[in-house]
Amino acid sequence: MKEKVTVVKVGGAVVEDEAQLSRLLKDFSGIQGRKVLVHGGGRRATQVAAQLGIETQMVNGRRITDEHMLSVVTMVYGGLVNKSLVARLQANGVNALGLTGADMDVIRSHKRPLKDGVDFGFVGDVDRVDGESLQAVIERGVTPVLAPLTHDGQGHILNTNADTIASETAKALASFYDVTLIYCFEKRGVLADPADDDSVIPTITRQDFDRYVADGTVAGGMIPKLENALAAVDAGVDKVIITQATAIDGTQGTVIRR
């Protein structure tokens, strides 16, 4: 029987909320066994960019990453946010190691091509995650903390969606472990009614997903999140849970299964 690994992805909204973040780091530290933390940080990047006089451009919720914005997200994601999380995990008794995809060549990507005529700039789409290297780190009793930055192997850092990094990392680790992937954000799960926080959908399969998209129950940013979740379970991840940042014990939220 494979040992268990829990991969938790925390978004930028939680990173910016001190109360939620403190609770999450405490709860994450209490997860038994091996674990990985993947984080965002888009709100902090937007704030720092504004302080530097750099305009933030978004298309359908996706950040346009030109040369100036790439410098900002590299500093914020790979430095400010990542190392702050590592330090706070150390204070909670977790021996953590902050990584970008360039470190140990752990996540290789390619620059996103033009999509619907939009040039997203230095944005990466993941080609592979080196699960074996991550396993070697994990087996030393170290918890990887992954920033949403990858590289193309040609010397370029690429801004990369944190949900995708979490999904691809979980898939790569599924060859070695029994993996649970937890996406945590500000809601209690996937909601049947966005206006009703109690309308959590308990389980979603691919057939459910197709139906919910068709009837409009699932829309906007939840579509790519669920697509990443479904891709993970299709690739061997045991289950994916979408839940609130204050409920990462796996007992609440929406469970995505094959």
LOZALO-59536 format. One line per field, with one value per residue (C-alpha): residue in one letter; x negated, y, z. Coordinates in pm, 1 decimal. Layout:
# LOZALO-59536
rest = [a,...]
px = [X,...]
py = [Y,...]
pz = [Z,...]
This chain:
# LOZALO-59536
rest = [m,k,e,k,v,t,v,v,k,v,g,g,a,v,v,e,d,e,a,q,l,s,r,l,l,k,d,f,s,g,i,q,g,r,k,v,l,v,h,g,g,g,r,r,a,t,q,v,a,a,q,l,g,i,e,t,q,m,v,n,g,r,r,i,t,d,e,h,m,l,s,v,v,t,m,v,y,g,g,l,v,n,k,s,l,v,a,r,l,q,a,n,g,v,n,a,l,g,l,t,g,a,d,m,d,v,i,r,s,h,k,r,p,l,k,d,g,v,d,f,g,f,v,g,d,v,d,r,v,d,g,e,s,l,q,a,v,i,e,r,g,v,t,p,v,l,a,p,l,t,h,d,g,q,g,h,i,l,n,t,n,a,d,t,i,a,s,e,t,a,k,a,l,a,s,f,y,d,v,t,l,i,y,c,f,e,k,r,g,v,l,a,d,p,a,d,d,d,s,v,i,p,t,i,t,r,q,d,f,d,r,y,v,a,d,g,t,v,a,g,g,m,i,p,k,l,e,n,a,l,a,a,v,d,a,g,v,d,k,v,i,i,t,q,a,t,a,i,d,g,t,q,g,t,v,i,r,r]
px = [0.0,-129.2,-195.6,25.1,-67.3,158.5,112.4,277.4,318.4,386.7,490.0,378.7,698.0,619.9,252.2,363.4,606.1,401.3,671.4,740.0,370.6,275.5,552.0,456.5,87.4,175.4,414.5,166.3,-100.3,139.4,190.2,38.2,-221.2,-383.8,-253.3,-312.9,-191.3,-128.8,-50.5,70.7,13.7,178.4,327.4,-9.5,-167.9,96.7,31.5,-346.2,-311.6,-93.7,-350.5,-613.3,-392.2,-339.9,8.2,179.2,357.7,601.5,790.7,1066.2,908.7,562.2,267.9,80.3,-286.0,-513.2,-879.4,-807.8,-529.9,-751.9,-1003.5,-725.5,-576.8,-922.6,-1002.7,-662.6,-583.4,-933.2,-1056.7,-816.5,-524.4,-715.0,-979.8,-728.1,-523.5,-836.0,-939.0,-592.3,-575.6,-911.5,-758.3,-473.0,-711.5,-714.3,-1056.4,-970.1,-1164.3,-1052.4,-1081.7,-999.4,-974.6,-1328.1,-1477.4,-1605.1,-1434.3,-1124.2,-860.6,-930.7,-688.4,-657.2,-553.7,-182.6,-111.2,131.1,482.4,779.8,540.4,422.7,51.0,20.5,-352.2,-576.3,-307.4,-386.2,-181.3,-322.8,-498.8,-617.2,-671.0,-967.6,-785.0,-1097.6,-1289.6,-997.9,-973.2,-1341.4,-1279.6,-964.6,-1133.8,-1390.0,-1107.3,-1095.6,-773.9,-802.0,-635.6,-584.0,-553.8,-353.7,-665.4,-813.8,-1084.9,-1129.6,-1478.3,-1610.6,-1676.3,-1330.7,-1107.8,-737.5,-434.1,-218.4,130.3,107.8,413.7,243.7,-83.0,106.7,286.8,-27.3,-226.9,40.4,42.7,-335.4,-334.7,-54.3,-313.0,-471.5,-196.6,173.6,241.4,518.9,529.1,705.0,792.5,881.0,1034.0,1289.5,1601.1,1708.7,1695.5,1852.6,2189.6,2512.6,2622.8,2343.4,2563.3,2611.8,2296.1,2476.9,2552.3,2231.8,2236.7,2096.8,1949.4,1879.5,1787.1,1701.2,2060.6,2181.9,1931.0,2051.6,2410.0,2330.5,2140.3,2421.3,2689.2,2474.2,2437.7,2060.1,1916.8,1625.4,1309.5,1462.7,1455.2,1071.8,1042.0,1270.2,1100.1,768.5,931.9,1082.1,752.6,583.7,824.0,816.8,436.5,446.5,488.6,713.6,943.4,960.6,1137.8,1245.4,1313.3,1276.0,931.4,1047.8,1155.6,861.5,911.0,1097.6,1432.3,1604.1,1632.1,1683.1,1510.9,1414.2,1378.0,1342.4]
py = [0.0,345.0,605.6,912.6,1261.2,1563.0,1847.8,2172.5,2472.1,2807.9,3110.5,3471.0,3586.0,3361.7,3460.9,3823.8,3752.1,3719.5,3540.9,3283.8,3235.2,3178.9,2921.3,2749.4,2722.5,2581.0,2328.3,2242.3,2181.0,1941.0,1723.9,1385.6,1241.1,1384.1,1700.3,1973.8,2334.7,2522.8,2893.5,3185.7,3553.6,3749.8,4015.7,4091.6,4110.4,4358.3,4573.8,4574.4,4646.4,4949.4,5077.6,5051.1,5225.3,4910.5,4860.4,4524.4,4391.2,4100.6,3906.4,3671.7,3664.9,3581.7,3814.1,3952.1,3906.6,4141.1,4189.1,4437.4,4228.6,3919.8,4096.1,4175.7,3826.0,3668.6,3891.2,3853.3,3487.3,3341.8,3575.2,3769.1,3525.3,3198.6,3270.1,3421.2,3100.6,2888.8,3089.2,3064.2,2690.7,2651.0,2835.3,2581.1,2287.6,2203.9,2169.5,2345.2,2419.5,2697.6,2616.9,2760.3,2531.4,2631.4,2492.2,2138.4,2166.5,2047.6,2203.7,2266.1,2470.4,2631.0,2987.8,3004.1,3065.9,3330.3,3236.6,3400.1,3671.1,3742.2,3746.1,3658.2,3729.1,3531.2,3285.2,2916.6,2605.2,2303.3,2032.2,1811.7,1791.8,1590.6,1375.3,1174.1,1482.5,1596.2,1247.6,1262.3,1589.4,1457.9,1136.2,1344.0,1474.6,1810.1,1979.2,2149.8,2491.6,2562.6,2914.5,2967.5,3011.5,2762.9,2775.8,2678.9,2528.3,2817.7,3052.8,3209.7,3219.2,3184.4,3293.7,2982.0,2922.5,2786.8,2561.1,2397.0,2356.3,2188.7,1953.6,1863.5,1813.1,1584.0,1384.5,1347.8,1228.6,977.1,733.5,718.2,799.8,785.4,1152.8,1379.0,1723.8,2001.8,2333.5,2581.6,2922.4,3158.3,2945.4,2621.7,2428.6,2431.9,2599.9,2511.0,2869.3,3129.9,3342.9,3059.8,2955.9,2647.5,2508.2,2303.2,2026.8,1724.6,1528.1,1596.9,1350.4,1436.4,1373.0,1607.3,1870.9,1863.2,1902.1,2185.4,2379.0,2331.2,2459.6,2743.3,2607.9,2610.4,2916.8,3161.2,3070.2,2753.8,2590.8,2574.6,2478.6,2179.5,2094.5,2076.0,1865.1,1621.0,1592.9,1502.1,1221.4,1092.5,1067.2,863.2,1113.7,946.5,1243.2,1620.1,1834.4,2193.0,2355.9,2658.0,2754.5,2690.7,2333.2,2145.4,1835.7,1672.1,1644.2,1932.0,2075.4,1926.1,1597.0,1527.2,1160.0,944.3]
pz = [0.0,-92.2,173.4,175.3,56.0,88.3,-161.3,-48.2,-276.2,-113.3,-318.6,-301.7,-128.4,169.4,167.2,209.0,495.0,814.5,1015.6,744.0,670.2,1034.3,1072.2,747.8,836.8,1178.0,1023.6,747.6,1010.6,1181.7,872.3,947.6,714.2,407.1,246.8,-11.0,-13.3,-339.5,-311.6,-517.6,-449.8,-725.9,-499.9,-342.3,-688.2,-799.6,-491.0,-539.0,-911.1,-834.1,-582.6,-858.1,-1113.5,-1321.0,-1461.6,-1410.5,-1718.8,-1692.8,-1960.9,-1839.6,-1495.7,-1631.7,-1575.4,-1875.3,-1781.1,-1974.5,-1887.3,-1606.8,-1453.7,-1474.0,-1248.5,-1002.4,-986.0,-958.1,-659.8,-497.3,-561.0,-540.5,-267.2,-48.6,-34.6,-64.8,196.9,436.6,419.1,467.9,775.4,926.0,864.5,1039.4,1335.1,1326.6,1339.8,968.4,804.9,478.0,159.7,-75.5,-444.9,-783.5,-1083.1,-1183.8,-862.4,-926.6,-1268.4,-1086.0,-1316.4,-1684.2,-1896.4,-2235.8,-2309.6,-2379.5,-2749.3,-2867.8,-2758.6,-2927.2,-3039.3,-2682.3,-2601.5,-2232.6,-2235.8,-2002.6,-1893.8,-1883.5,-1952.2,-1770.1,-1970.1,-1684.0,-1308.9,-1178.6,-926.3,-850.2,-734.9,-522.2,-375.2,-278.0,-91.5,74.9,185.7,375.3,591.8,412.6,298.3,-44.7,-71.4,-440.7,-582.7,-905.5,-1116.5,-1363.3,-1631.6,-1994.9,-1978.9,-2187.5,-1896.8,-1875.1,-1567.8,-1651.4,-1449.6,-1412.7,-1275.8,-920.4,-960.5,-1256.9,-1064.9,-781.6,-1019.6,-1215.8,-895.3,-752.3,-1077.4,-1074.4,-712.9,-776.1,-912.6,-567.5,-318.4,-246.5,-316.3,-190.7,-351.4,-160.0,-322.0,-49.3,-105.2,50.7,-13.6,158.3,-168.4,-513.4,-466.5,-644.4,-574.7,-554.7,-328.0,-77.2,108.7,240.7,-108.0,-126.4,-387.9,-199.7,-493.0,-859.3,-1133.1,-1492.8,-1597.5,-1322.4,-1433.6,-1795.0,-1677.7,-1436.9,-1703.4,-1952.9,-1714.3,-1575.9,-1221.0,-1269.4,-1442.3,-1444.1,-1257.3,-1112.7,-1457.8,-1490.3,-1121.2,-1174.4,-1504.2,-1316.6,-1045.1,-1294.1,-1483.1,-1155.1,-1064.8,-1423.1,-1388.7,-1068.8,-785.9,-527.6,-471.7,-495.7,-237.1,-297.0,37.2,262.5,387.5,743.2,663.8,512.6,727.5,438.6,618.1,437.3,88.9,-255.4,-340.9,-703.3,-786.5,-1092.8]
